Amino acid sequence: MTHLEGLAGTNFDLQAFIWLNAGAIIVLIIFSALFSGSETALTSASRGKLKTQAEKGSKGAQRALKITDDRETLISSVLVGNNLVNILATALATNLFTLLFGDSGVLITTIVMTMVVLIFAEVLPKTYAIARPEEASQKASRFILPFIFIFTPIVVVIKALVTAFLRLLGLLESRSESLEDVQDEIKGRIELEIPTGMFDKEDQRRVLGALDISSLSVEDVMRHRSEIDMLNADDPIEEILAQCMTTPHSRLPVYKDETENIIKIAHVKDLYRNYWGQNEKIESSTPPGEHWYTNLKEPYFVIETTPLGILMQEFLEKRTHFALVVDEYGALQGLVTLEDIIEEIVGEIEDEYDQEQSEPFKEVSQGVYLVDGALPVREFNKMLNLDLPDDQAVTLAGLVINEIKYIPVKGENFAIFGYRFEIVDRIRNRVTQIRIQKIAETDNS
């Protein structure tokens, strides 16, 4: 005798029961789909886009922003609601199919409910939410908001129990999101979006360059002291003006007795204004007791470890864009300008007065590069998408010297960091040219 035959002749209205159960299951599956879709939409929607829409007056965007302010409560409330309706729907389905098919009802319930929940309550709503997250999140916010209010007491109890359990196991570790975490997320998003054509290479480089500013220090972008044009305070003004005529720079450090002793910063325009007469003749006479450099500007010194972001802010506050770089002992290391910092963001800035310079590196054959030893490691990595360590030395020459612990001679070669470095040229104690080639896996030499 089947369950249906056993119920025959009783006052039990079987048909009404079946339809009532079926209707309840359908309603619960709809709620499950709404919970699943709401979670995906609200967690994947861009808060930046929602904020823009909210500022334009969108009530849905305002609700979505308010809800996603506390994502932990949002997700917990959704999970409570979703599990509640899924379990209840499965229980009703088990009762219904057991009534209709006897002991086979449990197996039938498992198969049917798995397919129904998977397709209609999970994949379908989540696919839509992923495809149109901002639009879906605004619609979902209206549905989910009252449930967050209803389930909040339950969520509070659940969170307290979970926190106590994790703390008991020693697995609870609080960690606040740092600026570096945010920067890494932005960089990752940009790099992932490049294949879609949303960013071209130049846009990518500028955005990533702006993000890198906060992680770079002055020594990463400064011009080494060996490359600085200087004026000797003991030279007569005629020679000084002649030297200014041959330099492409508008500002030059003035030293006294030795190049380490910088006493003034000369602006070429100020020199010509003060010492070039109306008839284009040099008026070399100066007031008694004064030298040609007396009224020039005082030098501005910064430590080589100063973060670029801080230096840029100081440049803006001091209304200058020229600083001399010293180490912790006060020894001159180089100079840095506002232009050097900006070039880290927008790339090389050249004008008609820039001197023609040779390429810092060139590819002499497939995968083999001839590079300037003074080329920064970070810039070389950026150009060729390499992974040489840039935390040990600023330049490629410095990287080699730091690794081998001495200054190599011309012709020496080294296998370091998965690359072969060959010293092509050296001038006095400076490694000026290096040949770099990635070592093949079969190269064991």
C-alpha positions as CSV (number, residue, x, y, z in Angstrom):
1,M,0.0,0.0,0.0
2,T,1.4,3.4,-1.0
3,H,1.2,6.6,1.1
4,L,-1.4,8.0,-1.3
5,E,-3.6,4.8,-0.9
6,G,-3.2,5.0,2.9
7,L,-4.5,8.6,2.8
8,A,-7.5,7.7,0.6
9,G,-10.9,7.9,2.3
10,T,-9.6,10.3,5.0
11,N,-10.5,13.9,5.4
12,F,-7.0,14.9,4.3
13,D,-7.2,17.1,1.2
14,L,-4.2,15.7,-0.6
15,Q,-4.4,17.9,-3.7
16,A,-4.6,21.1,-1.6
17,F,-1.6,19.9,0.4
18,I,0.5,19.2,-2.7
19,W,-0.3,22.6,-4.2
20,L,0.3,24.4,-0.9
21,N,3.7,22.7,-0.5
22,A,4.7,23.3,-4.1
23,G,3.7,27.0,-3.8
24,A,5.6,27.4,-0.6
25,I,8.7,25.8,-2.1
26,I,8.6,28.1,-5.2
27,V,8.3,31.2,-3.0
28,L,11.2,30.0,-0.9
29,I,13.3,29.4,-4.0
30,I,12.5,32.9,-5.2
31,F,13.6,34.4,-1.8
32,S,16.8,32.2,-2.0
33,A,17.5,33.7,-5.5
34,L,17.0,37.2,-4.2
35,F,19.3,36.6,-1.2
36,S,22.0,35.1,-3.4
37,G,21.8,37.8,-6.1
38,S,21.7,40.6,-3.5
39,E,24.9,39.3,-1.8
40,T,26.8,39.2,-5.2
41,A,25.5,42.5,-6.4
42,L,26.2,44.4,-3.2
43,T,29.7,43.0,-2.7
44,S,30.8,43.3,-6.3
45,A,29.4,46.8,-7.1
46,S,31.9,49.6,-7.3
47,R,31.5,51.9,-4.4
48,G,33.1,54.7,-6.5
49,K,30.4,54.4,-9.1
50,L,27.7,54.1,-6.5
51,K,29.0,57.3,-4.8
52,T,28.9,59.2,-8.1
53,Q,25.3,58.0,-8.7
54,A,24.3,58.8,-5.1
55,E,25.7,62.4,-5.5
56,K,23.5,62.7,-8.6
57,G,20.4,61.9,-6.4
58,S,20.0,58.2,-6.9
59,K,18.1,56.8,-3.8
60,G,19.0,53.2,-4.7
61,A,22.7,54.1,-4.8
62,Q,22.5,55.9,-1.5
63,R,20.8,52.8,0.1
64,A,23.5,50.5,-1.4
65,L,26.3,52.6,-0.1
66,K,24.7,52.6,3.4
67,I,24.3,48.9,3.4
68,T,27.9,48.1,2.1
69,D,29.4,50.3,4.8
70,D,29.2,47.3,7.1
71,R,29.9,44.3,4.7
72,E,30.3,41.9,7.6
73,T,26.7,42.5,8.8
74,L,25.4,42.4,5.3
75,I,27.0,39.1,4.4
76,S,26.0,37.6,7.8
77,S,22.4,38.7,7.3
78,V,22.3,37.3,3.8
79,L,23.7,34.0,4.9
80,V,21.1,33.7,7.7
81,G,18.2,34.4,5.3
82,N,19.6,32.3,2.5
83,N,20.2,29.2,4.7
84,L,16.9,29.7,6.4
85,V,14.9,29.6,3.2
86,N,17.0,26.9,1.6
87,I,16.7,24.5,4.6
88,L,12.9,25.2,4.9
89,A,12.4,24.6,1.1
90,T,14.4,21.4,1.3
91,A,12.4,20.2,4.3
92,L,9.0,20.9,2.6
93,A,10.2,19.2,-0.6
94,T,11.3,16.1,1.4
95,N,8.0,16.0,3.1
96,L,6.1,16.4,-0.3
97,F,8.2,13.8,-2.3
98,T,8.2,11.3,0.6
99,L,4.4,11.5,0.7
100,L,4.2,11.0,-3.1
101,F,7.0,8.4,-3.6
102,G,7.6,6.8,-0.3
103,D,11.1,6.0,0.7
104,S,12.4,7.1,-2.7
105,G,11.3,10.6,-1.9
106,V,14.6,11.5,-0.1
107,L,16.7,10.6,-3.1
108,I,14.3,12.4,-5.5
109,T,14.3,15.5,-3.2
110,T,18.1,15.6,-3.2
111,I,18.4,15.5,-7.0
112,V,15.5,17.9,-7.7
113,M,16.4,20.5,-5.0
114,T,20.1,20.4,-5.9
115,M,19.3,21.2,-9.5
116,V,16.6,23.8,-8.7
117,V,18.6,25.6,-6.1
118,L,21.8,25.5,-8.1
119,I,20.3,26.8,-11.3
120,F,17.5,29.2,-10.2
121,A,18.7,30.3,-6.7
122,E,22.5,30.5,-7.3
123,V,23.9,30.6,-10.8
124,L,21.1,32.6,-12.5
125,P,20.8,35.5,-10.0
126,K,24.5,35.7,-9.4
127,T,25.3,35.8,-13.1
128,Y,22.9,38.7,-13.6
129,A,24.4,40.5,-10.5
130,I,27.9,40.1,-11.8
131,A,26.9,41.3,-15.3
132,R,25.2,44.5,-14.0
133,P,26.5,45.0,-10.4
134,E,25.6,48.7,-9.9
135,E,22.1,48.4,-11.3
136,A,21.5,45.1,-9.4
137,S,22.8,46.4,-6.1
138,Q,20.4,49.4,-6.2
139,K,17.5,47.0,-6.8
140,A,18.7,44.6,-4.2
141,S,19.2,47.3,-1.5
142,R,15.4,47.8,-1.3
143,F,14.9,44.1,-0.8
144,I,17.7,43.3,1.6
145,L,17.5,46.4,3.9
146,P,14.5,45.2,6.0
147,F,16.1,41.7,6.4
148,I,19.3,43.2,7.7
149,F,17.2,45.0,10.3
150,I,15.3,41.8,11.2
151,F,18.3,39.5,11.4
152,T,20.7,42.0,13.2
153,P,20.0,40.5,16.7
154,I,20.7,37.0,15.3
155,V,23.8,38.2,13.5
156,V,25.2,39.8,16.7
157,V,24.8,36.6,18.6
158,I,26.4,34.6,15.7
159,K,29.3,37.0,15.4
160,A,30.0,36.8,19.1
161,L,30.0,33.0,19.1
162,V,32.2,32.8,16.0
163,T,34.6,35.4,17.5
164,A,34.9,33.6,20.8
165,F,35.4,30.2,19.0
166,L,38.2,31.7,16.8
167,R,39.9,33.4,19.7
168,L,39.8,30.1,21.6
169,L,41.6,28.4,18.7
170,G,44.0,31.3,18.4
171,L,42.9,32.0,14.8
172,L,41.6,35.5,15.4
173,E,44.0,38.1,14.0
174,S,42.9,41.6,13.6
175,R,44.6,43.4,10.7
176,S,43.7,46.9,9.5
177,E,44.1,47.7,5.8
178,S,47.2,49.7,5.1
179,L,47.9,52.2,2.4
180,E,50.1,49.6,0.7
181,D,47.2,47.2,0.6
182,V,45.0,49.8,-1.1
183,Q,47.8,50.6,-3.6
184,D,48.3,46.9,-4.4
185,E,44.6,46.5,-5.0
186,I,44.5,49.4,-7.4
187,K,47.6,48.2,-9.2
188,G,46.2,44.7,-9.6
189,R,42.9,46.1,-10.9
190,I,44.7,48.2,-13.5
191,E,46.9,45.4,-14.7
192,L,44.0,43.0,-14.9
193,E,42.0,45.5,-16.9
194,I,44.7,46.2,-19.5
195,P,43.8,43.1,-21.8
196,T,40.2,44.5,-22.1
197,G,41.5,47.7,-23.7
198,M,40.3,50.0,-20.9
199,F,43.8,51.3,-20.3
200,D,46.5,51.8,-22.8
201,K,50.2,51.5,-21.9
202,E,50.7,55.2,-21.3
203,D,47.7,55.5,-19.1
204,Q,48.8,52.5,-17.1
205,R,52.3,53.9,-16.6
206,R,51.0,57.3,-15.5
207,V,48.6,55.8,-12.9
208,L,51.1,53.3,-11.6
209,G,53.7,56.0,-11.5
210,A,51.5,58.2,-9.4
211,L,50.9,55.3,-7.0
212,D,54.7,54.5,-6.8
213,I,55.4,58.1,-5.6
214,S,54.5,57.3,-2.0
215,S,56.9,54.2,-2.0
216,L,59.9,56.0,-3.5
217,S,62.5,58.1,-1.8
218,V,64.7,60.9,-3.1
219,E,67.7,58.6,-3.8
220,D,65.5,56.7,-6.4
221,V,65.2,59.7,-8.7
222,M,68.0,62.1,-7.8
223,R,70.8,63.1,-10.2
224,H,74.2,61.9,-9.0
225,R,76.7,64.5,-7.9
226,S,79.0,63.5,-10.8
227,E,76.4,64.8,-13.2
228,I,75.9,68.2,-11.6
229,D,77.1,71.4,-13.3
230,M,78.5,73.7,-10.6
231,L,79.8,77.3,-10.4
232,N,83.0,78.1,-8.5
233,A,82.5,81.1,-6.2
234,D,86.1,82.2,-6.7
235,D,85.7,82.6,-10.5
236,P,85.2,86.1,-11.9
237,I,81.7,87.0,-13.1
238,E,82.9,87.1,-16.7
239,E,83.8,83.4,-16.5
240,I,80.6,82.6,-14.6
241,L,78.4,84.1,-17.3
242,A,80.4,82.4,-20.0
243,Q,79.8,79.1,-18.3
244,C,76.1,79.8,-17.9
245,M,75.9,80.3,-21.7
246,T,77.0,76.7,-22.3
247,T,74.8,74.9,-19.7
248,P,71.3,73.7,-20.5
249,H,70.3,74.2,-16.8
250,S,68.6,77.3,-15.4
251,R,69.8,76.7,-11.8
252,L,73.3,75.9,-10.7
253,P,74.9,75.2,-7.3
254,V,77.7,77.5,-6.3
255,Y,80.5,76.0,-4.2
256,K,83.3,77.6,-2.2
257,D,86.8,76.0,-2.1
258,E,85.5,72.4,-2.6
259,T,82.5,70.9,-4.4
260,E,81.1,69.5,-1.1
261,N,80.7,73.1,0.2
262,I,77.6,74.4,-1.5
263,I,76.9,78.0,-0.4
264,K,74.4,79.4,-2.9
265,I,72.1,78.5,-5.7
266,A,72.5,80.6,-8.8
267,H,69.6,81.3,-11.2
268,V,71.0,82.1,-14.6
269,K,68.3,84.7,-15.1
270,D,69.2,86.5,-11.9
271,L,72.9,86.6,-12.9
272,Y,72.2,88.1,-16.2
273,R,69.8,90.6,-14.7
274,N,72.3,91.7,-12.2
275,Y,75.5,91.7,-14.2
276,W,74.6,92.2,-17.9
277,G,74.5,95.9,-18.8
278,Q,72.0,97.8,-21.0
279,N,74.5,97.7,-23.8
280,E,75.1,94.0,-23.6
281,K,78.4,94.5,-21.7
282,I,79.3,92.8,-18.5
283,E,79.3,95.2,-15.6
284,S,81.7,93.3,-13.4
285,S,81.9,95.8,-10.6
286,T,80.2,94.8,-7.3
287,P,79.4,96.8,-4.2
288,P,82.3,97.1,-1.7
289,G,82.7,94.0,0.4
290,E,80.3,91.9,-1.7
291,H,80.9,89.1,-4.2
292,W,78.8,88.2,-7.3
293,Y,77.1,85.4,-5.4
294,T,76.3,87.4,-2.2
295,N,72.6,88.0,-3.0
296,L,71.9,84.6,-4.5
297,K,69.4,82.2,-3.0
298,E,70.3,79.9,-0.1
299,P,70.6,76.2,-0.9
300,Y,67.8,73.8,0.2
301,F,69.1,70.4,1.4
302,V,67.2,67.2,1.8
303,I,68.2,63.7,3.1
304,E,68.4,61.0,0.4
305,T,65.9,58.9,2.3
306,T,63.1,61.5,2.2
307,P,60.0,60.1,0.6
308,L,59.1,61.7,-2.7
309,G,55.6,62.5,-1.6
310,I,56.9,64.5,1.3
311,L,59.4,66.3,-0.8
312,M,56.8,67.2,-3.4
313,Q,54.7,68.7,-0.7
314,E,57.7,70.7,0.6
315,F,58.5,72.0,-2.9
316,L,54.9,73.3,-3.1
317,E,55.0,74.9,0.3
318,K,58.4,76.5,-0.1
319,R,57.6,77.5,-3.7
320,T,60.8,76.0,-5.1
321,H,61.6,73.0,-7.2
322,F,65.3,72.5,-6.6
323,A,67.0,70.6,-3.7
324,L,70.5,69.3,-3.0
325,V,70.6,65.8,-1.7
326,V,72.9,64.8,1.2
327,D,73.4,61.5,3.2
328,E,73.0,61.1,6.9
329,Y,76.5,62.5,7.4
330,G,75.8,65.7,5.4
331,A,77.9,64.6,2.4
332,L,76.6,65.8,-1.0
333,Q,75.0,62.9,-3.0
334,G,73.2,64.7,-5.8
335,L,70.3,66.9,-6.6
336,V,66.6,66.5,-7.2
337,T,64.1,68.8,-8.9
338,L,60.3,68.9,-9.1
339,E,60.7,67.9,-12.8
340,D,62.4,64.7,-11.7
341,I,59.4,63.8,-9.5
342,I,56.8,64.7,-12.2
343,E,58.7,62.5,-14.7
344,E,58.1,59.6,-12.4
345,I,54.4,60.0,-13.2
346,V,54.2,61.3,-16.7
347,G,57.5,60.0,-18.2
348,E,60.4,61.9,-19.6
349,I,59.9,65.6,-20.1
350,E,62.1,67.1,-22.8
351,D,62.3,70.6,-24.2
352,E,64.4,72.3,-26.9
353,Y,67.2,73.0,-24.4
354,D,67.7,69.4,-23.3
355,Q,70.9,67.9,-24.5
356,E,70.7,64.9,-26.7
357,Q,71.5,61.8,-24.7
358,S,72.3,58.3,-25.8
359,E,69.8,55.6,-25.1
360,P,70.3,54.2,-21.6
361,F,70.0,50.7,-23.0
362,K,69.6,48.9,-26.3
363,E,68.8,45.3,-27.3
364,V,71.9,44.1,-29.2
365,S,70.3,40.7,-29.9
366,Q,67.4,38.6,-28.8
367,G,67.2,39.0,-25.0
368,V,70.6,40.6,-24.7
369,Y,70.8,44.2,-23.6
370,L,73.7,46.7,-23.5
371,V,72.8,49.1,-20.7
372,D,74.3,52.2,-18.9
373,G,75.6,51.3,-15.5
374,A,73.9,54.4,-14.1
375,L,70.5,53.3,-15.2
376,P,68.2,52.8,-12.2
377,V,67.2,49.2,-11.6
378,R,63.6,50.1,-11.1
379,E,63.4,52.0,-14.4
380,F,65.1,49.0,-16.2
381,N,62.5,46.6,-14.7
382,K,59.7,48.9,-15.7
383,M,61.0,49.2,-19.3
384,L,61.4,45.5,-19.9
385,N,59.0,44.1,-17.3
386,L,61.8,42.3,-15.4
387,D,62.1,41.4,-11.8
388,L,65.6,42.5,-10.7
389,P,65.7,43.4,-7.0
390,D,65.6,47.2,-6.6
391,D,65.8,47.3,-2.8
392,Q,69.6,46.6,-2.6
393,A,70.9,49.3,-4.9
394,V,69.6,52.2,-7.0
395,T,71.5,51.6,-10.2
396,L,72.4,48.5,-12.2
397,A,76.1,49.1,-11.5
398,G,75.4,49.4,-7.8
399,L,73.3,46.2,-7.9
400,V,76.3,44.3,-9.3
401,I,78.8,45.8,-6.9
402,N,76.5,45.2,-3.9
403,E,76.2,41.6,-4.9
404,I,79.9,40.8,-5.6
405,K,81.3,43.1,-2.9
406,Y,84.0,44.8,-5.0
407,I,84.3,47.0,-8.1
408,P,84.6,44.6,-11.2
409,V,87.0,45.2,-14.1
410,K,86.2,45.2,-17.8
411,G,85.5,41.8,-19.1
412,E,84.3,40.1,-15.9
413,N,80.9,38.5,-15.9
414,F,78.6,37.2,-13.2
415,A,75.6,35.0,-13.0
416,I,73.3,36.7,-10.4
417,F,69.5,36.9,-9.9
418,G,69.0,34.6,-12.9
419,Y,70.8,36.9,-15.3
420,R,74.3,37.1,-16.7
421,F,76.0,40.5,-16.1
422,E,79.1,41.2,-18.2
423,I,81.2,44.4,-17.5
424,V,81.6,46.0,-20.9
425,D,83.3,49.2,-19.8
426,R,84.6,50.9,-16.7
427,I,86.0,54.4,-16.3
428,R,88.1,54.8,-13.2
429,N,85.9,53.4,-10.4
430,R,82.7,53.7,-12.3
431,V,81.1,50.8,-14.1
432,T,79.7,52.6,-17.2
433,Q,78.4,49.8,-19.5
434,I,77.0,46.3,-18.7
435,R,75.7,43.6,-21.0
436,I,72.7,41.8,-19.4
437,Q,71.2,38.5,-20.6
438,K,68.7,36.2,-18.9
439,I,70.3,32.8,-18.2
440,A,68.6,29.9,-19.9
441,E,67.5,27.0,-17.8
442,T,70.0,24.8,-19.6
443,D,72.9,27.2,-18.9
444,N,74.7,25.8,-16.0
445,S,78.0,27.7,-16.5
